[in-house]
Amino acid sequence: MAYQMVGRNDPETLRFLNDDILLLVPVNPDGMELVSNWYMREPEPTKRTMGGLPRLYQKYVGHDNNRDSYIFNQPETENIARQMFIEWFPQIMYNQHQTGPAGTVLFAPPFRDPFTYNFDPLVPMGLELVAASMHNRFITEGKNSIERGSKDNWTLTPKRIAAVQAAIAKDEKPEAAGGVAGSREYFGFRRPIPLKYYDRAPDGTEKKLPSEKFFIPGSVLQASVDNTTPVAYGMGEKVDVFFDNSPVFHLDPDAALKRVRAVAWFPTAESLRSGWAWGQHYLQDGVAAVEATLGKGKVLLFGPEITFRGQPHGTFKLLFNGIYYAGATPVTLGAARKATN
């Protein structure tokens, strides 16, 4: 863009330079250079992949600036916000982000309804007007590999839901299904995969729940916490968790005999705090976090995204307590005091 604005002298470019103020910011919103270098490391095109990048986009934080615009955890995002919302107030902010699915070069609005009701209706309408103008220009120039109208304002597509359901049906690994694999019998899990996809009939049989009956795409729910366990040290009896179609567990009645306990769970039929949660009553008595003893260590299972993009500060303790707790040696309080003396 900078090269085009400086190097061109056609009427359209000169009109832009005369009528508009253009701010170009060299940020890295989505790890583009890292992913590109990782993709091109293989000389054989058929072996190239964008998956498995062995480092974070941002040191410690691990997510991109585009998504950090929600909470402004990073200096880059803070500076961008200062330009947009304090100093300049641009009419249009163009964020060059990721492409659409395979076969498309980019995707563009209009998005599917419903749009997020927290937005002023003029915001999605403005997006659609700008996108329509851009799309018109692309078609005029013979650039027509554009996907439109297939995404929603909540960024969760039917294809993603179908992929998760298919993986669950095959009982695949966590990274594929979003559930939990492993030894069910050892840890005492009745069904170590997302509870939301199943409904128990009076005769004991289970049936998959369609998304029309259960759908919680990135909402804040409230869970109860057993703060007597070290992994929940310093937490209250209630905590708000970020739930994005997350795994929820049911423990077998004899789970405690196998040294398995619930750390956090959904005690009521209405756990929603913010967002939307269709069929939230299916979560009642579901377990959100599990602690299990394995040999000399601990196995900790967290369903909700407890460190999601550096944002849910209320559940950070589960991670950091867990790091210390996993290899800790149990001691009695009296013995510890005598050893200190």
C-alpha positions in Angstrom: 0.0 0.0 0.0 2.8 2.4 0.9 4.6 1.7 -2.4 1.4 2.1 -4.4 0.6 5.5 -2.8 4.1 6.8 -3.3 4.8 5.3 -6.7 1.6 5.9 -8.6 0.4 9.1 -10.2 -2.9 8.0 -11.7 -6.0 10.2 -11.0 -7.5 7.8 -8.5 -4.3 7.6 -6.4 -3.9 11.4 -6.5 -7.5 11.8 -5.4 -6.8 9.5 -2.4 -3.7 11.5 -1.5 -5.5 14.8 -1.8 -8.7 13.9 0.0 -7.7 11.4 2.6 -5.3 10.8 5.5 -3.8 7.3 5.3 -2.3 5.7 8.4 -0.2 2.6 7.7 0.8 0.6 10.8 3.4 -2.2 10.4 1.9 -4.5 13.0 1.7 -8.3 12.9 -2.0 -9.1 13.5 -2.0 -12.8 12.9 1.6 -14.1 13.0 1.8 -13.8 9.2 5.6 -13.9 8.9 6.0 -16.7 11.3 3.3 -18.9 9.6 4.7 -18.0 6.2 8.2 -19.0 7.1 7.0 -22.2 8.7 4.9 -23.1 5.6 7.8 -22.4 3.2 10.4 -24.4 5.1 9.6 -27.5 3.1 10.9 -27.4 -0.5 8.3 -29.9 -1.5 4.9 -28.1 -1.9 2.9 -31.3 -1.0 4.6 -31.4 2.4 3.9 -27.9 3.4 1.5 -27.1 6.2 0.5 -24.1 8.3 -0.2 -26.3 11.3 2.2 -27.2 14.1 4.0 -23.8 14.4 6.4 -24.5 17.3 6.2 -21.0 18.9 3.8 -18.4 19.9 2.7 -15.4 17.9 3.6 -13.1 20.8 5.9 -13.9 23.6 4.0 -15.2 26.7 0.6 -14.1 25.3 0.4 -16.5 22.4 -2.5 -14.9 20.5 -2.6 -12.3 17.7 -3.2 -8.6 18.0 -6.4 -8.9 16.0 -8.1 -10.8 18.8 -6.4 -8.8 21.5 -8.5 -5.9 20.5 -11.0 -7.2 23.0 -8.9 -6.6 26.1 -5.7 -4.8 25.0 -3.2 -7.0 26.8 -0.3 -6.2 24.4 1.5 -2.9 23.8 1.0 -3.1 20.0 -2.8 -3.4 20.5 -2.8 -0.5 23.0 -1.0 1.7 20.5 -3.5 0.8 17.7 -6.4 1.5 20.0 -4.9 4.9 20.9 -4.7 5.9 17.3 -8.2 4.7 16.4 -10.2 5.7 19.5 -8.3 8.7 21.0 -6.2 10.5 18.4 -7.5 9.9 14.9 -11.0 8.2 14.8 -10.6 6.8 11.3 -13.8 6.3 9.2 -12.5 3.0 7.9 -10.0 0.6 9.5 -8.7 -2.1 7.2 -7.2 -5.1 8.9 -5.6 -7.5 6.5 -6.4 -10.8 8.2 -6.6 -14.5 7.3 -8.1 -15.9 4.1 -11.2 -17.9 3.8 -11.5 -21.7 3.4 -9.6 -23.6 0.7 -10.5 -22.4 -2.7 -11.1 -18.8 -1.8 -8.7 -15.9 -1.7 -10.7 -13.9 0.8 -14.1 -13.8 2.5 -16.1 -10.6 2.9 -19.4 -9.5 4.5 -22.4 -9.7 4.5 -22.3 -11.9 7.5 -25.1 -14.2 8.4 -27.8 -13.0 10.8 -28.1 -12.6 13.7 -25.3 -10.1 14.3 -24.0 -9.6 17.8 -26.7 -7.6 19.6 -24.1 -5.6 21.5 -23.3 -3.8 18.3 -25.1 -0.7 17.2 -27.0 -1.7 14.0 -25.1 0.9 12.1 -21.9 -1.0 12.6 -22.8 -4.2 10.7 -24.6 -2.1 8.1 -21.5 0.0 7.6 -19.4 -3.2 7.2 -21.7 -4.5 4.6 -21.7 -1.2 2.6 -17.9 -1.0 2.5 -17.6 -4.7 1.7 -20.1 -4.4 -1.1 -18.1 -1.6 -2.6 -14.9 -3.6 -2.3 -16.5 -6.7 -3.9 -17.8 -4.6 -6.8 -14.3 -3.4 -7.5 -12.8 -6.9 -7.3 -15.4 -8.2 -9.8 -14.7 -5.2 -12.1 -11.0 -6.2 -12.1 -11.8 -9.9 -12.7 -11.0 -11.0 -9.1 -13.9 -13.2 -8.2 -12.6 -15.8 -5.8 -14.5 -14.3 -2.9 -16.6 -16.1 -0.3 -19.6 -14.1 0.9 -22.4 -14.6 3.4 -21.1 -18.0 4.7 -19.8 -16.7 8.1 -21.6 -15.2 11.1 -20.9 -12.4 13.5 -20.0 -15.0 16.2 -17.3 -16.6 14.0 -18.6 -20.1 14.5 -19.6 -21.9 11.3 -21.8 -24.9 10.7 -18.8 -26.6 9.1 -16.9 -26.3 12.4 -19.8 -27.7 14.4 -20.1 -30.7 12.0 -16.4 -31.4 12.2 -16.5 -31.5 16.0 -19.6 -33.8 15.9 -17.9 -36.1 13.4 -14.8 -36.3 15.5 -16.7 -37.0 18.7 -18.5 -39.9 16.9 -15.1 -41.4 16.2 -13.9 -40.7 19.8 -10.8 -39.0 18.4 -8.0 -37.2 20.2 -8.6 -33.9 22.1 -7.0 -31.8 19.5 -9.3 -33.2 16.8 -12.5 -33.4 18.7 -12.3 -30.8 21.4 -13.0 -33.6 23.9 -10.8 -35.7 26.1 -9.2 -39.0 25.2 -7.5 -41.5 27.5 -8.3 -44.2 29.9 -12.0 -43.9 30.8 -11.9 -46.9 33.1 -8.9 -45.7 35.1 -10.1 -42.2 35.8 -13.8 -43.1 36.3 -15.3 -41.1 33.5 -18.8 -42.0 32.3 -18.2 -40.2 29.1 -15.0 -38.2 28.7 -16.2 -36.1 25.8 -18.4 -33.0 25.6 -21.6 -33.6 27.5 -23.5 -31.1 25.4 -23.8 -33.6 22.5 -25.7 -36.2 24.5 -29.1 -36.4 26.2 -30.0 -39.3 28.5 -33.4 -40.9 27.9 -35.4 -42.4 30.8 -34.3 -45.9 29.7 -30.7 -44.9 30.0 -29.9 -44.7 26.3 -28.1 -41.6 25.0 -28.9 -39.5 22.0 -26.8 -36.8 20.4 -28.0 -33.2 20.9 -28.3 -31.2 17.8 -27.0 -27.6 17.8 -30.6 -26.4 17.7 -31.0 -27.8 21.3 -27.5 -27.0 22.7 -25.2 -24.2 21.4 -22.9 -22.1 23.6 -20.3 -20.4 21.3 -18.0 -18.4 23.4 -19.9 -17.3 26.5 -19.2 -16.6 30.1 -20.7 -19.2 32.5 -20.6 -19.5 36.3 -19.3 -22.6 38.0 -18.9 -23.7 41.6 -15.4 -24.4 42.9 -14.0 -26.7 45.5 -11.4 -24.3 46.8 -10.2 -26.8 49.4 -8.1 -28.5 46.8 -4.7 -26.9 46.2 -5.3 -26.5 42.4 -8.1 -24.0 43.3 -6.2 -22.3 46.1 -7.0 -18.6 46.4 -10.3 -18.9 44.5 -13.7 -18.2 45.7 -16.6 -20.6 45.8 -17.8 -19.3 42.5 -15.9 -18.4 39.3 -16.8 -17.2 35.9 -15.4 -19.3 33.1 -15.0 -18.8 29.4 -17.0 -21.6 27.7 -16.6 -22.1 23.9 -18.3 -25.5 23.1 -16.0 -26.8 25.8 -15.7 -30.3 27.2 -17.9 -31.1 30.2 -17.5 -34.3 32.2 -19.6 -36.7 34.2 -17.8 -38.7 36.9 -18.7 -42.3 37.7 -20.1 -42.9 41.2 -16.9 -44.6 42.3 -14.7 -41.9 41.0 -13.7 -40.8 44.5 -12.4 -44.3 45.2 -10.1 -43.9 42.3 -8.8 -40.6 43.7 -10.7 -38.5 41.2 -12.6 -35.4 42.3 -14.4 -32.5 40.8 -12.7 -29.2 41.1 -15.4 -27.1 39.3 -18.9 -27.9 38.2 -22.1 -26.3 36.9 -24.6 -26.8 39.9 -27.7 -25.2 38.3 -29.7 -25.3 35.2 -28.9 -21.6 34.5 -25.2 -20.9 34.5 -25.1 -18.2 31.9 -23.5 -14.9 32.9 -22.8 -13.2 29.6 -23.4 -14.1 26.0 -25.9 -16.8 24.9 -26.4 -20.4 25.9 -29.1 -22.4 24.2 -29.9 -25.5 26.2 -27.7 -24.5 29.1 -29.8 -26.8 31.4 -28.0 -29.7 29.9 -24.9 -28.6 31.8 -26.4 -29.0 35.2 -24.2 -31.1 37.5 -21.7 -31.4 34.7 -18.0 -31.2 35.8 -15.9 -28.4 34.3 -12.5 -29.3 36.0 -11.2 -32.6 37.3 -8.3 -33.6 39.5 -7.0 -37.2 39.5 -4.0 -38.8 41.2 -1.7 -40.8 38.9 1.3 -42.4 40.5 3.2 -39.7 42.3 1.7 -36.9 40.2 -1.6 -35.4 39.3 -3.7 -35.3 36.1 -5.8 -32.1 35.7 -8.5 -31.7 33.1 -10.0 -28.3 32.4 -13.0 -28.1 30.1 -13.4 -24.3 29.9 -10.6 -22.3 28.3 -9.0 -21.1 31.5 -6.3 -19.0 29.8 -8.1 -18.0 26.6 -6.0 -15.4 24.8 -4.8 -14.0 28.2 -8.2 -12.7 29.0 -10.1 -14.8 31.7 -8.0 -13.7 34.7 -10.4 -15.3 37.1 -9.3 -18.8 36.1 -5.5 -18.2 35.7 -5.0 -19.7 39.2 -6.1 -23.1 38.0 -3.2 -23.2 35.6 -0.5 -21.8 37.9 -1.6 -23.7 40.9 -1.7 -26.8 38.8 1.9 -26.3 37.7 3.1 -26.3 41.3 0.6 -28.8 42.6 1.4 -31.5 40.0 4.8 -32.3 41.5 4.2 -31.2 45.1 4.9 -33.5 48.0 2.0 -33.8 50.6 2.9 -32.8 54.1 0.9 -32.4 57.3 0.8 -28.9 58.8 2.3 -30.0 62.2 5.2 -31.8 60.6 5.9 -28.8 58.4 6.1 -26.5 61.4 8.4 -28.9 63.3 10.7 -29.1 60.3 10.8 -25.3 60.1 11.6 -24.9 63.8 
